[in-house]
Every structure is written in structure tokens, then in C-alpha cells.
Amino acid sequence: MARRRKDDRIHRLRVVGCLDKGFVGTAGRASAAGMGRPPAEPRSPVIACRFHLRGMLSGMDRVVAQQLEQLRTRTSEKWTAYPPDVLPLFVAESDFPLAAPVASALHAAIDRSDTGYIGHDHGAAASAFTRFADRHWRWDLDPARVRSTTDVSVVIVEALRRLIEPGDGVVIMPPVYPPFFELIPEAGGRVVEAPLKRTAEASTGSTDTGDVGYEIDLDAVEAALAAGARAVLLCSPHNPLGLVHSRETLAALSEIVERHGATVVSDEIHAPLTHTDAVFVPYLTVSDAAREHAIAAHSASKAFNLAGLKCAMFVTASDRMSALVRGLPPEVEERTSLFGRIASTAAFDHGDAWLDGVIAAIERNRRLLTTLLAERMPSVGYREPRASYLTWLDLSSLGWGDDPSVVALQRAKVALNSGPTFGREGTGFVRLNIGCSVDVLTEAVDRLARAAAGASARSGA
Ligand SMILES: Cc1ncc(COP(=O)(O)O)c(C=O)c1O
């Protein structure tokens, strides 16, 4: 295992306090000596109070989202889809400036006119990812079992093509990332829905995975597999809820999948953005069975905002699954973008301090949204996510119809993702992206609140 610098360990330490138990200890996502590593098993659900002194310890970047003037010079989807009077809080791009190590690696590539075909990097990107996985999730991976391609969508489609026969059912758990409904048919499969189930209100925020109001419905997955579905497309952490699945849930899922001789593709693109009050568990670590029947999809693209650079990873942990990925046409790997690979390698190896800063900014926004909604739109349903910068809002109380994003755009000039595109369970919901500045988030809620107040005034409510 690579030798790590002592300061790397120190800057990754998080101080975790549990005032009601008079306990102060350390926990974190990474360290060399075991101290500060995430717990192997979820901690006690009574840990209700944690606070972090990360900013007081050297090594965490202060990351501040860009302001609208700068953002509007971007040419990506988020900043070109709507006219300037619309605040775009829809697509999963974030407004943070590029991490400095990533920017320097890309500048250096431009300076040497390094813009040819991808070629071989002798495993540099795969090794960078495995070092990241080890520091953050204690995941001991063999770089030889990691292969790159263009993006996570391609990992999903190519993996499913190898795992299923045409017409086979593939289980998804709506409300879920909308392209899942299309990627499965693209791979020749048939979508089978096993919706997430609602959790009890009482447990909010009290566990290591956090309670975002939903959990995997293991009985529904089992029923779908028993009825003939051959694979599960898992979203872990789960978009749009920021739901971080617990080790127990994933282990139970792996037992069910194994019992039915099925397979799993685990989309873990949001994992690097797991918040400090949750613990991400890679599916391939939950059991021997999981290693034998699953392929995971990883990428630096969501956490480091590199989607346009096109680089993602097939990750396997068994001879069976590695052989299956090695059997893909070489073009699948060769279509990885060179800039994507350069940027991802830098992000995985040198992006930790920036990533900590981004997570801190997102956590501030997730709390700010709670406050803003309580003050301005108390009827809106919202649970703080435990991963990533996507939030799932129940606007059904506003009387804005099945797809409130249409009204939000028309009346509030705020672009949100349409809830129903995440599945039937998204009726009356929207997805709002908080990977933005405090000012933009505040303005967005202001606009929505004014639109809602206007609507109630008009309706005499
Ligand atoms: C769960 C999930 N999977 C996949 C993707 C798309 O990833 P890529 O751009 O690498 O295909 C996204 C994008 O937001 C996502 O949220």
C-alpha cells in the first residue's frame, strides 16, 4: 500500500462530538494509520450530534461557488439552456471553481499540446482511483481490475449488455436518476420498478446513513427478481434523495441478488460527495457474493464537476467480473477522453482538500435550505441529503400540479428538474441543485416563495 504523508492523515481528521454523551472522538473518511478512518460498521444511531473542526485544521480548502456574472460565461448545459433571467438549479453541474490541482494538470497538458489519442497510461488513472478509494472508503482494490471509459452512462450500458440477455428485466428503484429508464432499454433490457419505500419520520438524522425519508424496499426487489428480473441497477448514493445506503441494507440486497442468481450494476458516481454525517459503503465490499455478481461505476466527474471531460471507471473485484469487463471491445476504453483521464487522475490523487471544502459548502447549503424553507415556504417537504448537492422537494402542497417545475419556471423563473421524470413517485416533486452560492440559493427560494404567495393571493387562499 502506498506510503502516505503524515500531514495527509492530519488534514483528513474530523473531530466528532457527541455532547449529550460527553464524548469527543475522531472520525473521518481517510487516514494512514487507522485513526480517522470510517468505521467498519455504522456507528450507534444515538450519535445525534456531530460537529466538525475541519476548517480549523490545516488542509481543507475554502471553496466558494462562483457568482452569476462568472457562471454566465460558462458554455455548459446549465448555463446555456435558459435565458439570463432564469436561475438554473436543475442539471447536476456545480458552480464551484475547478479544483486547483485539476486546473493545473489541464493547463500543463495544454502547454505541452498534449491533445492526441488516449494511449496507455500504464494504469496511472486506475491507480489514482484505487488510492482515493483506499483513503476515503478503506477499499482495497487492485488497479488491474479498474478500466476507464467515457462516462458512467456508458459503464452502465456496456456492463448491462454483458450481464443480461435481450429482454431481461432490470430492477431500478424510483424516484431515481431519469436516464436509468433509458439506459436499460439501450442495453437491451426491460425496466422493472421496485420503488423506494418511505421510512418512519422519527429517525431523521440519527443514523450513520442519515434518514432522508426513503430506503430500499428489499421485499419489492426480491419480488421483482423472483418474478424473473435478472439484474439490479443500484444508485448508491441515491440520486435524487442523497440517500446513503447502509452496509446492512447493501449486504441484505447482495444476499437477495445472489439467491436469485442475478447481477448488480452499482452506480456510485455520487460517492465522493458523501457528507460528513454519513458513511458511504462500496457495494463491492459488502460480501463475497457482491464481489462475484457486481460491477461498480465510478467517476470524478460529479464531485469535481468534470462531466464534460468524459472519464469514468468500470470497477470489479472478482475474476468473473474482471474477465467480463476485459472482454469488452477495446474501443470502449479507448473512447475515454485524454483530458478526462488527466483531470481525473489529478482529482483522485490531489483533490482531497478541495473536496472537503466543497462538501463543507454543500452541507452549509443543505442547512440553509432547511432554514429558508421553514421561513418562506413551510409547507414544502424536504429532508436534508446525506450525499451530493441534489435535493428532493415535495411541492404538492402548493397546488402547482403534477409537475411543479413547469410552474416554477413560468412564475418564478427558476429552472428545476421535473419530479415525474424520476418516476411516478416524483409526481408533485422537483429536484433542486444546491451546488451553488448562498446568494443564488437564497434568491431561488425567494423567487419560489414569491411565486407561491402570488398564486395563493390570486386563488384567495
Ligand atoms: C446517478 C447518476 N448516474 C450517472 C450520471 C451521469 O454520469 P455521466 O455523465 O458520467 O454519464 C449522473 C449525473 O448526474 C447521476 O446522477
The ligand as a Gaussian input file, in Angstrom:
#p B3LYP/6-31G(d) Opt

LIG

0 1
 C      -26.692000       8.705000     -10.524000
 C      -26.060000       9.252000     -11.768000
 N      -25.529000       8.401000     -12.654000
 C      -24.950000       8.834000     -13.791000
 C      -24.893000      10.179000     -14.083000
 C      -24.304000      10.628000     -15.379000
 O      -22.953000      10.403000     -15.368000
 P      -22.103000      10.563000     -16.680000
 O      -22.190000      11.994000     -17.083000
 O      -20.732000      10.141000     -16.265000
 O      -22.698000       9.628000     -17.692000
 C      -25.434000      11.104000     -13.182000
 C      -25.399000      12.532000     -13.475000
 O      -25.855000      13.356000     -12.734000
 C      -26.029000      10.618000     -11.998000
 O      -26.563000      11.442000     -11.093000

